[in-house]
Amino acid sequence: MPSTAQPSTIAEVIDAANQIILGKDTQIRLALACLLARGHLLIEDLPGMGKTVLAHTLAKVLGLDFNRVQFTNDMLPGDLTGAAIFVRDQGAFVFHPGPLFTQLLLADEINRASPKTQSALLEAMAERQVSADGVTHELKAPFMVVSTQNPIEMEGTYALPEAQRDRFMARIEMGYPTRGAELEMLSAHGAANPLARFINDNPTVVMLALGFLIMIGMTLIAEGFGAHVPKGYVYAAMAFSAAIECLNIARRNRHKRLLAARQ
């Protein structure tokens, strides 16, 4: 489990992030470099590659205020910046800040929103302020926008305006996890899942289950061609195989206990 203590050095931040996102050290370092350089980051890749997790991890390990906005084609600029709402008790309009007023904003799937809505980020990204109803509101420091976008060839996406692209210091791709990272994730998942741990400790159970499926499938195929297969023989064979496997599991467990006792 990652440490709950707040990292105090860049190396500790990178190490803490690497414990959450496996096999993405380069992407983590680039994202941190953008933050330290007062820049913004654009991540482009296919869905499910960890784009959102990277932004959330960066905010978590650094203890930053974090907001996530899911961009859609019907989103309006006011949904980001906020709006002035009339308060009857005060007899005046009161500005209610939008999700843009944070330290790390995740603009998820930014290219699904219209260019007009995308442009609502320009002032915040360039000057770290938001102007609404003639009033300028300063944003918290540090302020960083991490935007994710799907490939432009995907349905329902808009190309980012050139002015918007210029506001990003870096553009990266997450890429598929390495083989080592995949094995580590599977191992961690298996350690937390009793069923996966049991199968991992007894791989012959998988072969037994596969054998049962093949036997049942062949029986159904034979009956489909009009042949009669006595079910008693099938059930007896399955019961005998299951009994042998139980004996093998008991033998393996006894062998493990003996090895543990000797150590």
N, C-alpha and C positions, 0 to 999 in steps of 0.2 A: 504494500500500500504506500502511495506517495506520502511524504511527510507533510503534516499540517502546519509546521512552522513556516513563517514568511521568508522566502529566500532573500539573502542580503547582498549577493554578488551576482554578476552576469552568469558566471559558471554555474552557480546554484540554480538560477532561473532556467537555464538551458537543461540542466540535469532533471529538474522537477518536471519540465514540459516533456522531456523524453520518456519519463515514466508513464505519462498519460497517452502520448502519441508515439507509437513504436515505429522506428525506421524512417523518421522524417526529420533528422537532425538538421539537414541543410535548410529545409523550409522553415524550421523553427528559428534558426539563426538569422535568416533573411527577414522574417517577420519582426524579430526583436530589433534588428538593425534599423528597420523603417521607423519603429516607434522611437528609438533613441535619436534618430535624425529628424524627428518631427515630420515624418512623411506618412503616406497612406499606402495601403497594400491592396492589390487586385489579384484574386485567386481565380483562375479559370481551369475547370476540369469537369469531368463527367459527374453526375449525381452519385453520392455514396462514397466519395473518395476521401472524406475527412476535412473538407474545406471549413465547414461550420465548427467542427471540433477544434481546429487550430485556433480560431479566433477566441472561442470560449476558454480554451486552455491558457492562452496568453493573458486574458483578463484575470483568470483565476489565480495563476501563480504570481502575478504582480499586484493583486489586490485592487484592481481598477473597477470603477463603476462600469457596468456592462448593460447594453441594451441590444436587443436583436429585432430587426424589422424585416418582415417577409414582404418583399416587393411583389406587387401584382399589377396587372394591366389597368385596373380601375383605381389605383392609388393616386391621391392628390398631393401636391406639395405641402399643404397644411397638415397632412397626416404625419409629416416628418418634423416640421418646424414648430408646430403648435398653432394656436389661434386665440384671439381675444374674444372672450365670452362676457356678455352683459350680466352683471350681478345686481339684482334688484335691490338688495339690502344696502349696497354701497352706491347705487345709482351711477355706476360707471362700468366701462369695459375692463376686465382683468385678463391679462395675458396668461395662458396656461401653456407651459413649455411642452413640446413634443418629445418623442424619444431621441431626437438629435442632441438633447442636452444631457450628455453623459461623457465618459472619458474614452471608452472604446465602443464604437458603434459597429455592429455587424449588419451590413446591408446585404442581406441574403438574396441571391438571384436578382441582382440589381438590373440586369438587362431584360427582365420581364416587365418592368415599368416603362411608361412612356418617356421619351426624352425630356418632356417638361418636368416630370417628377424627378428624374435623374438630376436635372439642373438645379434642383433645390439644395443639393449638397455642395454646389460650387463655392459659395461664400464661406460656408463652414470649413471646408477643406483648405481653402486658400488663406483665409484671414482669421479662422477660429472664432467666428462670431456669426450671429443670426440677426437679420434685420426683419422686423415684423411691425406693421402699422406705424412706420416712421421711427421706431425705437430700435436701437442696437443692443443686443444681449450678448455678453461675453460667454464663451464656453469654458468649461473646466480645463485645467492643464494637468497632465498631458491629455491631448485629444488626438484620437486616431480613428480613421475609418478603414475597416477591413471589409472589402466588397467581394462577394463571390458571384460568379456568372457561369452559366452553362454555355457550351459551344454555340456560336451564332447560328449554326445550321439546324439547331433544334427548334421545334415548332413553338411559337408564342414568345420569341425573344426579339429584342431590338438592339441594334448596334449602338454602342456607347458613343456619344458625341466626342469630337476631337478635344474640345475644351475639358470634358470630363476625364478622358484618358490622360491628359497632361497633368492632372492633379495627383495621379498615383506615382509614387516614387519607384515602385517595383511591381512587376507582374510575374507571377509564378504559377506553376502547376504542381499539384500534389503527387500525381503518379500512383501507380499500383504499389502496394507494400512489397518489400523484399521478401525473399523466401524465409530468411531468418526471423523477420518480424511476424510473418504469418504463423510460423511454428511456435513462436513465443506467445502469440495471441491464443492459438489453439490450446497450448499447454496451460495458460492461465485460466481459460474457460473450463478446461477439463478439471482443473484443481478445485474449481468452485461448483462443479456440477457432479453430484454423486453418481448419476447414471453414466456420464462420460468417463468418470474415473474407473467405474466398474468395467466398462467395455475396454478401456485402455489396459487394465490389469489382466483381462481375460479375453484376448482377441479371438480365441476359438469360438466364443459365443456368436460372433458375427458370422463366422462360417457355418455354424449350426443353423442360425436363422435363415441364412441364404439357402442351405440345403432343404429346410422345411418349405421355403417358398417354391423352390424348383420342384419338389415332390408334389406339392399341392397343384402347381401349374400343370405338370404333366398329367396328373389325375384328371383335372378338368378338361384338358385337351383330349385325353382318351375317351372320356364320357361324351364329349362333343361329337366324336366319330362313332358313337354307338357302343363302345366297349364298356363292359361292366367291371369296375374295380372295387373289390370288397373293402369297405372303409375300415373294417377291423384290422386288416394288415397294415394299412397306412397309419392308423392311430398307434398300433403296437410298435411300429418302427420309430415313430416320433417319440413315444414314451421311452423306449430303450435308449435312443440317442440322447435324450434329455438326462436320463439317469447317469449315463456314462460321463456326460459333461459335468454334472454335479459332483461326481467322484473326482474328476480332474481338477475342478475348482477347489475342492476340499484338500486335495493333495498339494496343490500350489500354495494354498494358504498355510498349510502345515509346514511346508518347506521354508516359506518366508519367516514364520515364527521361529523355526530352528536357527536360521541364519541370524536373525535379530538377537536371539539369546546368546549365540556364540560371540557376537560382537560386544 
